[in-house]
Amino acid sequence: MKYLTPILLGVSSLLGVASLIVTSFTVSSFEENKASISQNLTKIEKLKEEMKEARALDHSKLARERRRNQELEDELKGKKQEFQLISEGLEGTREELKDLAVSIEDAENSLKKIQETIVLAREELESSKTSVFELESELPQIRSKISEAMNNSADLDRQKQDHESRMVGYPEVTDLLRDHYRRILKAMRKYELERPWLEKGESLSLKFESIDFESGLVTLPIGTEKGVKTKMAFAVQKNGKELCKIRITRAKRYFSLAEIIPMVGFPLHLQDFEKFDLVVL
């Protein structure tokens, strides 16, 4: 125990010295760090000042650039408007040039037509000159014919007087001829209405009473009174076109029965019309 106490004291002394050394070293380190921090703070303050100045300078430059950009945008917008106006003017000028080209082409065509008309007029003028020359050459003959006609006028007057003297009894002769013509016309009409036969090529316009396509028979509203006879043949026509042919199988006074001749024409077309023309064959 005697020997342990001095050792402990020595160790504690060494620890105290060591702690003093560490403390002094820490204090000196702290002072150095404090000085370094102070220097860094000073530098930071300078940097802040420089940054403020740089920001102010940047703001100024940015404001100038913005103003410049705005001016450039305004100028560009003006240029665009000016370009648009120039483009519209050019488009209008192009349309005017097109219209002018069409007008020039029309004028050239009109000029060609006028030139052709002038050529034709010159040809007609030459022909007219030739005709005038011919007429001038024929003028003496015409004058001689006129004189002859004037000389013959006296003869014509005399002939006129002779004819007038002969026409004194003409009204009576005219009345006789007119009465004779009326009697002949009346007889011809009576003959046409009363004759009991039909001649070849004669045409009748009528409407069929009935048509039976299964049996091929048709009923006609005319008979022997109009000259229709058994075994007579007719061509059925419409608008000048032959539809078919029929043959009379039975003839009565006021109607008759006929059969459609097969394999001739187009009998089914009879149902498309109401009235037909019958031509005697």
C-alpha positions in Angstrom: 0.0 0.0 0.0 3.0 2.3 0.8 4.4 1.7 -2.7 1.0 2.0 -4.4 0.2 5.5 -3.3 3.3 7.2 -4.9 2.5 5.4 -8.1 -1.0 6.6 -8.1 0.1 10.1 -7.4 2.6 9.9 -10.2 -0.1 8.6 -12.6 -2.5 11.3 -11.6 0.2 13.9 -12.1 0.9 12.6 -15.5 -2.8 12.6 -16.3 -3.0 16.2 -15.1 -0.1 17.2 -17.3 -1.6 15.4 -20.2 -4.9 17.0 -19.7 -3.2 20.4 -19.5 -1.4 19.7 -22.7 -4.6 18.5 -24.4 -6.5 21.5 -23.1 -3.8 23.9 -24.3 -3.7 22.2 -27.6 -7.6 22.3 -27.9 -7.6 26.0 -26.9 -5.0 26.8 -29.6 -6.9 24.7 -32.1 -10.1 26.5 -31.2 -8.4 29.9 -31.6 -7.1 28.8 -35.0 -10.5 27.5 -36.0 -12.1 30.7 -34.8 -9.7 32.8 -36.8 -10.3 30.6 -39.9 -14.0 30.9 -39.3 -13.7 34.6 -39.0 -11.8 34.7 -42.3 -14.4 32.5 -43.9 -17.2 34.7 -42.7 -15.4 37.7 -44.1 -15.0 35.9 -47.4 -18.7 34.9 -47.3 -19.7 38.5 -46.7 -17.5 39.6 -49.7 -19.1 36.9 -51.8 -22.5 38.0 -50.8 -21.7 41.6 -51.7 -20.3 40.4 -55.0 -23.4 38.2 -55.6 -25.6 41.2 -54.8 -23.7 43.3 -57.3 -23.7 40.4 -59.8 -27.5 40.0 -59.3 -28.1 43.7 -59.7 -25.9 43.7 -62.9 -27.8 40.5 -64.1 -31.1 42.2 -63.4 -30.1 45.2 -65.3 -28.8 43.1 -68.2 -31.9 41.0 -68.1 -34.1 44.1 -68.1 -32.1 45.4 -71.1 -32.4 42.0 -72.8 -36.1 41.9 -72.2 -36.6 45.4 -73.6 -34.4 44.4 -76.6 -36.4 41.2 -77.1 -39.7 43.1 -76.8 -38.4 45.6 -79.4 -37.3 42.8 -81.6 -40.6 41.1 -81.2 -42.5 44.3 -82.1 -40.2 44.8 -85.1 -40.7 41.2 -86.1 -44.5 41.6 -85.8 -44.3 44.7 -87.9 -42.2 42.9 -90.5 -44.7 40.0 -90.5 -47.6 42.4 -91.0 -45.6 44.2 -93.7 -44.8 40.8 -95.3 -48.5 39.8 -95.2 -49.5 43.1 -96.8 -46.9 42.6 -99.5 -48.0 39.0 -100.0 -51.7 40.1 -100.3 -50.5 42.8 -102.8 -48.6 40.2 -104.7 -51.6 37.9 -104.8 -53.8 40.7 -106.1 -51.1 41.6 -108.6 -51.0 37.9 -109.7 -54.8 37.8 -110.1 -54.6 41.1 -112.1 -51.9 39.6 -114.3 -54.0 36.5 -114.9 -57.0 38.7 -115.8 -54.7 40.7 -118.0 -53.4 37.6 -119.7 -57.0 36.4 -120.3 -57.9 39.8 -121.6 -54.8 39.8 -123.9 -55.7 36.3 -125.1 -59.3 37.4 -125.8 -58.0 40.5 -127.6 -55.7 38.4 -129.7 -58.7 36.1 -130.6 -60.8 39.1 -131.4 -58.0 40.5 -133.5 -57.7 37.2 -135.4 -61.5 37.2 -136.0 -61.3 40.8 -137.1 -58.5 40.0 -139.4 -60.5 37.0 -140.8 -63.5 39.3 -141.2 -61.4 41.9 -143.0 -60.1 39.2 -145.4 -63.6 38.0 -146.0 -64.8 41.6 -146.5 -62.0 42.2 -149.0 -63.0 39.0 -150.8 -66.6 40.1 -150.8 -65.5 43.6 -152.0 -63.6 42.0 -154.9 -66.6 39.9 -155.7 -68.8 43.0 -155.5 -66.5 44.9 -157.8 -66.7 42.0 -160.3 -70.4 42.0 -160.0 -70.6 45.7 -160.5 -68.4 45.4 -163.5 -70.7 42.7 -164.9 -73.8 44.8 -164.1 -72.2 47.8 -165.8 -71.5 45.6 -168.8 -75.1 44.3 -168.8 -76.6 47.8 -168.1 -77.1 48.6 -171.8 -79.0 45.3 -172.3 -81.2 46.1 -169.3 -81.9 49.5 -170.6 -82.9 48.1 -174.0 -85.2 45.5 -172.3 -86.8 48.3 -170.2 -87.5 50.2 -173.4 -88.9 47.1 -175.0 -91.1 46.5 -171.9 -92.3 50.1 -172.1 -93.1 49.7 -175.7 -95.0 46.4 -174.9 -97.0 48.1 -172.1 -99.3 49.6 -174.7 -99.9 46.1 -176.1 -100.6 44.8 -172.6 -103.1 47.5 -172.0 -104.9 46.5 -175.1 -104.9 42.9 -174.1 -106.2 43.8 -170.7 -109.2 45.7 -172.2 -109.9 42.6 -174.4 -109.9 40.3 -171.4 -112.1 42.7 -169.4 -114.6 42.7 -172.3 -114.5 38.9 -172.3 -115.0 38.6 -168.5 -118.3 40.3 -168.5 -120.2 37.0 -168.3 -117.7 35.3 -166.0 -119.8 35.5 -162.8 -122.6 33.4 -164.3 -120.1 30.8 -165.4 -118.4 30.8 -162.0 -121.7 30.2 -160.2 -122.4 27.2 -162.5 -119.0 25.7 -161.8 -119.3 26.3 -158.1 -122.7 24.6 -158.0 -121.3 21.6 -160.0 -118.3 21.3 -157.6 -120.6 21.2 -154.6 -122.8 18.5 -156.1 -119.7 16.4 -157.0 -118.3 16.8 -153.5 -121.6 15.8 -151.9 -121.8 12.7 -154.0 -118.2 11.7 -153.1 -118.9 12.1 -149.4 -122.1 10.0 -149.7 -120.2 7.4 -151.7 -117.5 7.3 -149.0 -120.0 6.9 -146.2 -122.3 4.4 -147.9 -119.9 2.1 -149.8 -120.0 -1.4 -148.2 -116.4 -2.5 -148.8 -112.9 -1.6 -147.8 -110.1 -1.1 -150.3 -106.5 -2.4 -149.9 -104.3 0.1 -148.0 -107.2 1.9 -146.4 -106.8 2.7 -142.7 -109.3 2.6 -139.9 -108.7 4.0 -136.4 -110.6 2.1 -133.7 -110.5 0.6 -130.2 -110.6 -3.2 -129.7 -113.7 -4.4 -127.7 -111.7 -7.2 -126.1 -108.3 -9.1 -126.5 -107.8 -12.7 -125.4 -104.1 -13.6 -125.6 -104.7 -17.2 -124.6 -107.0 -17.9 -127.5 -105.5 -15.3 -129.7 -108.9 -13.7 -130.5 -109.9 -10.0 -130.6 -113.3 -8.4 -131.0 -113.7 -5.4 -133.3 -116.4 -2.8 -133.0 -117.1 -2.8 -136.8 -118.6 -5.3 -139.1 -120.1 -5.8 -142.6 -121.7 -2.3 -142.4 -118.2 -0.9 -142.7 -117.1 -3.4 -145.3 -115.5 -6.0 -143.1 -115.7 -9.5 -144.5 -114.6 -13.0 -143.4 -110.9 -13.9 -144.1 -109.9 -10.2 -144.6 -106.5 -9.4 -143.1 -105.4 -6.3 -141.4 -102.1 -4.9 -140.1 -102.4 -3.5 -136.6 -100.3 -0.3 -136.3 -99.6 2.3 -133.7 -97.7 5.5 -134.5 -96.7 4.1 -137.8 -95.2 0.9 -136.2 -96.7 -2.5 -137.0 -97.5 -4.4 -133.8 -99.1 -7.6 -135.4 -101.5 -8.9 -138.1 -105.1 -10.2 -137.6 -107.5 -12.2 -139.8 -111.3 -11.9 -139.7 -112.9 -15.2 -138.7 -116.5 -14.1 -138.3 -118.1 -10.8 -139.5 -121.5 -9.6 -138.3 -123.2 -6.3 -139.2 -121.9 -4.2 -136.3 -119.0 -6.3 -134.9 -116.6 -8.9 -136.0 -114.2 -11.5 -134.5 -110.6 -11.8 -135.6 -107.6 -14.1 -134.8 -104.1 -12.9 -134.2 -101.8 -14.3 -136.9 -99.1 -16.1 -134.9 -95.3 -15.6 -135.3 -95.8 -12.1 -136.7 -94.9 -8.9 -134.9 -95.3 -8.3 -131.2 -98.9 -9.0 -130.2 -98.2 -8.5 -126.5 -97.7 -4.8 -127.2 -101.5 -4.6 -127.8 -102.0 -4.3 -124.1 -99.9 -1.1 -123.9 -102.4 1.0 -126.0 -106.1 1.6 -126.3 -106.6 2.7 -129.9 -105.0 1.3 -133.0 -104.9 1.8 -136.7 -106.0 -1.1 -138.9 -104.6 -1.1 -142.4 -106.3 -3.4 -145.0 -103.9 -6.0 -146.5 
